[in-house]
Structure formats: C-alpha cells, structure tokens
C-alpha cells in the first residue's frame, strides 16, 4: 500500500490530484491512501449558500465525496472531483472515495476553521485485497485536535489502523504525541498494527535516537531531512507493530521548496508492506 501525507496549508486538492495522486493511479501498481491536514474546503462541498454567505457545515462531521454534493454545472470544475468521480457523462465504478472533516479547535467549539480541516482519499489500485477503509473523526483524550482514523481490513479483519494527526503548534506537541501513543492499545483491536502520520510539530532533525518517550513495539519511519520550510523534521510516521511484520519506508515525494508544492511542508510518501 502507498500512503501520501501532506500538510497542504489550504485548498490544494486539485494540485494533490494533478501532480501526485493521478500519476500513481496511472501506474496502477498498488492501493493508494492519501491524507491531508490543513486541507481547506473540500471541492465537492458547496462553500457558499444563497446570498453569498459561507455554507453551514457541521464541525467534526464526515463529508464523503459524492456526485450528490459535487455540482458539475458550476464552474470552476475540480480536477480532484473529476479524477475521483469521473468526468460528466463518463463516470465509471472506480471504487475511489474521499472524505472531508471540517475542523475546529475542540469538539465543543462552534466555529469552523476551514483551513485546518482534514481530508482523505482512497484509490484501490492493482489489487482489491484491501477494501475501502472505515473512516471517522477520533477524539484523543487530552489532545486539543481530533485525529482522522482509518481502519484497514485484510481478510475481513482490521489489520492496521492509521491515525492522521495535526499536533499542537507549541511545546505541548510532545505531550500530545505521548498521550496518543500511550492510549494506542485502547484505540485499536488487540492484534492490529497502528500507524500515526501527519504534522507532529515535534522536531527530530539531527537526532539519531529522538527522545519521544515511545513505549515498546514503537518505531519511527523518517527521512532524516527537513520536511518544513523553517528547517525542522516535523513530518514522519510512528509505527506500532507488536508482531514486527509491517514494513514502512518513508520518502519525500515533493520537497517544500520545489515546484509545484506551494505549502511550507513537504509531500510525504510511505510505502507500507502489510
């Protein structure tokens, strides 16, 4: 399975499709899972209501990609939606799916911070061994922001649970990281593996053995390179695998300082052998 993770810093769904996802779809070599934080507003959800006011959406609620939401008749057309759904009059059963969760500071907050929303996509490529994941917004007790959780099944059982996180942009980030990893056995099935990805906001650049206070069965999949314009290595994966059967290889798909990436964060890629 191939996992693409990006802190896009705003509405860059079309860029994600045009520059990176569509190329993997054309190769059709493996199942693709894409995860985006600071995802802005999903292109398939109407942003404005009658009169020009910002549309009313429910915070921390899953909005699945659907032609019922996406209006082909209203320009500009979205390359992401067309790629995932098919072009007008030529839609096919691709098995592709996407999700958007409007984000707020806490689950009890009232106002949406659209830029800091979370998003996901799933493309079954090459093999149908891994069915579409079950998605949900997951409250992490003690953390400010929710996580986006994806449960992946192989052979009918949940084998791997992926958590997309955007940890606090402060010294609190390490505490939040440890809060999540300490709870992991309560969040996943007994025999499952876990993968935590996203913007950790804990810089491990230059540290051969980062002091992340991880417990047993944890490892880090990283590039050992800056992943953010300010020079830190903030984007990496934490792997929980008691059986040591899962292999995760991290690489940079597009650096933060290279065209066409307009975010301050690199587009990360993880090759996963389940």
C-alpha positions in Angstrom: 0.0 0.0 0.0 1.2 3.5 -0.8 0.4 6.3 1.6 0.7 10.0 0.7 0.5 12.5 3.5 0.6 16.3 3.2 0.0 19.4 5.3 -1.3 21.3 2.3 -1.9 24.6 4.2 -5.1 25.3 2.4 -7.3 24.4 -0.6 -4.9 22.4 -2.7 -7.0 19.3 -3.6 -6.6 19.8 -7.3 -2.8 20.1 -7.0 -2.8 16.9 -5.0 -4.6 15.1 -7.7 -2.8 16.7 -10.7 0.7 16.4 -9.5 0.9 13.3 -7.4 -2.2 11.1 -7.0 -3.1 10.9 -10.7 0.4 9.6 -11.5 0.1 6.8 -9.0 -3.4 6.0 -10.4 -2.0 5.7 -13.9 0.7 3.4 -12.7 -1.9 1.2 -11.1 0.6 -0.8 -9.0 -0.8 -0.6 -5.5 -3.6 0.6 -3.3 -3.3 4.3 -2.5 -4.3 6.1 0.6 -4.0 9.9 0.8 -4.3 12.0 3.9 -4.3 15.8 4.1 -4.2 18.2 7.0 -4.9 21.9 6.9 -7.0 20.8 3.9 -9.1 23.9 3.5 -12.6 23.4 2.0 -13.4 20.2 0.1 -14.1 21.0 -3.6 -17.2 18.7 -3.6 -19.0 20.5 -0.7 -20.7 23.8 -1.7 -18.9 26.6 0.1 -21.4 29.3 -0.3 -25.2 29.3 0.4 -27.8 31.6 -1.3 -26.8 35.2 -0.9 -23.1 34.5 -0.8 -22.8 33.6 2.9 -20.4 30.8 3.8 -22.3 27.5 3.8 -23.3 25.9 7.1 -21.4 22.7 7.7 -21.3 20.5 10.9 -17.9 20.6 12.5 -16.0 17.3 13.0 -18.5 15.6 10.7 -17.6 13.3 7.8 -18.5 14.6 4.3 -17.9 11.8 1.8 -17.2 12.6 -1.8 -20.4 12.1 -3.8 -21.9 13.4 -7.0 -24.9 14.4 -4.8 -22.6 17.1 -3.3 -20.5 18.0 -6.3 -22.1 20.2 -8.9 -20.7 19.7 -12.4 -22.7 22.6 -13.7 -21.0 25.2 -11.5 -17.5 26.3 -12.6 -14.7 26.1 -11.9 -14.6 22.3 -12.3 -12.5 20.4 -9.9 -9.7 18.2 -11.3 -9.8 16.3 -8.0 -13.5 15.6 -8.2 -13.4 14.7 -11.9 -10.5 12.4 -11.3 -12.1 10.6 -8.4 -15.7 10.5 -9.7 -15.1 10.5 -13.5 -15.9 13.2 -16.0 -19.5 14.3 -16.8 -21.3 11.6 -18.8 -18.3 9.2 -18.4 -18.5 8.2 -14.8 -17.3 4.7 -14.1 -17.2 2.5 -11.0 -13.7 3.2 -9.9 -14.1 2.3 -6.2 -12.4 5.6 -5.3 -13.6 7.5 -2.3 -12.7 10.7 -0.4 -13.7 12.3 2.9 -13.6 15.8 4.4 -13.9 16.7 8.0 -14.3 20.4 8.9 -12.0 21.1 11.8 -12.4 23.2 14.9 -10.2 23.8 17.9 -12.1 21.3 20.1 -15.1 19.0 19.6 -17.2 21.5 21.5 -16.2 24.6 19.5 -18.8 26.3 17.4 -16.9 28.0 14.5 -15.3 26.1 11.7 -11.6 26.7 10.9 -11.8 25.5 7.3 -8.1 25.7 6.5 -7.3 23.4 9.4 -9.8 20.7 8.2 -8.7 17.2 7.5 -9.2 15.1 4.3 -8.6 11.7 2.9 -8.8 9.8 -0.4 -8.7 6.1 -1.2 -7.9 4.5 -4.6 -7.8 0.7 -4.9 -5.0 0.2 -7.4 -3.8 -3.0 -8.9 -5.3 -5.2 -6.2 -8.6 -5.3 -4.3 -7.0 -7.2 -1.3 -7.5 -4.1 0.8 -11.2 -2.8 0.8 -12.1 0.8 1.3 -11.2 1.9 4.9 -13.7 2.8 7.6 -13.2 6.5 8.4 -14.1 8.5 11.5 -13.0 11.5 13.5 -11.5 10.2 16.7 -11.3 12.2 19.9 -8.0 11.7 21.6 -8.4 12.2 25.3 -6.2 15.0 26.5 -5.4 16.4 23.0 -6.7 19.6 21.5 -7.4 18.5 18.0 -9.1 15.3 16.9 -7.4 12.7 14.7 -8.7 11.2 11.4 -8.8 7.4 11.9 -8.8 4.9 9.0 -9.3 1.2 9.8 -7.8 -1.1 7.1 -9.0 -4.6 6.7 -7.2 -7.6 5.2 -9.1 -10.9 5.0 -12.1 -9.4 6.8 -10.3 -8.4 10.0 -8.9 -5.0 10.9 -5.2 -5.3 10.5 -3.9 -1.8 10.5 -5.3 1.5 11.9 -3.9 4.7 10.5 -4.2 7.9 12.5 -3.8 11.3 10.8 -2.8 13.9 13.4 -2.0 17.6 13.5 -0.5 18.1 16.9 -0.4 21.4 18.8 1.9 24.0 17.3 3.7 24.5 20.6 5.8 22.8 23.3 2.6 20.9 24.0 3.1 18.8 20.9 5.3 16.2 22.6 2.8 15.8 25.4 0.1 15.2 22.8 2.2 12.7 20.9 2.8 10.7 24.1 -0.9 11.0 25.0 -1.8 9.3 21.8 0.9 6.6 21.8 0.1 5.8 25.5 -3.6 5.2 24.5 -3.0 3.2 21.4 -3.8 -0.3 22.7 -7.2 1.1 23.8 -7.9 2.6 20.3 -7.1 -0.4 18.1 -8.2 -4.1 18.0 -6.0 -6.4 20.1 -4.0 -7.9 17.2 -3.9 -4.8 15.0 -1.0 -2.6 14.0 -1.1 1.2 14.1 0.5 4.0 12.0 0.5 7.6 13.2 1.2 10.1 10.5 0.9 13.9 9.8 2.4 17.1 11.2 3.8 16.1 14.6 5.2 19.5 15.3 8.0 17.8 17.2 11.3 18.4 15.5 13.5 15.3 15.4 16.0 16.6 12.7 19.6 15.6 13.5 18.6 13.3 16.4 19.8 9.8 15.8 17.6 8.5 18.6 14.8 11.1 19.2 13.6 11.2 22.8 9.9 10.8 22.1 9.2 8.7 25.1 7.7 5.9 23.0 6.9 2.7 24.7 7.7 -0.9 23.5 6.8 -2.0 19.9 7.1 1.5 18.5 9.5 2.6 15.8 9.9 5.7 13.6 9.8 5.9 9.8 11.5 9.1 8.7 13.7 10.7 6.0 16.2 12.4 8.3 15.7 15.5 6.2 13.9 18.8 6.8 10.2 18.5 5.9 9.2 22.1 6.6 10.4 25.4 5.3 11.7 26.6 8.7 14.1 23.7 8.7 12.6 21.1 11.0 11.8 17.5 10.5 8.1 17.5 11.6 6.5 15.1 9.2 7.2 11.4 9.8 5.4 8.2 10.8 5.2 6.4 14.1 4.8 2.6 13.7 3.2 0.4 16.4 3.7 -3.3 15.5 4.0 -6.0 18.1 4.5 -8.7 15.5 7.2 -6.7 13.7 5.6 -7.8 10.4 4.8 -4.4 8.9 7.5 -2.6 6.9 7.2 1.2 6.4 9.6 3.1 4.2 9.5 6.9 4.3 10.4 9.2 1.4 9.8 12.7 0.2 7.5 12.9 -2.8 8.0 16.7 -3.3 10.0 19.0 -1.0 8.5 22.1 0.5 10.9 24.3 -1.6 10.3 22.7 -5.0 7.6 23.4 -7.6 4.7 22.6 -7.7 4.5 22.3 -3.9 3.2 25.7 -2.6 2.9 24.5 1.0 5.6 25.0 3.7 5.6 21.3 4.2 6.9 18.5 2.0 4.6 16.0 0.4 5.5 12.7 2.2 5.2 9.2 0.9 5.2 5.9 2.9 5.5 2.5 1.2 3.8 0.0 3.5 4.0 -3.8 3.4 1.2 -5.2 5.4 
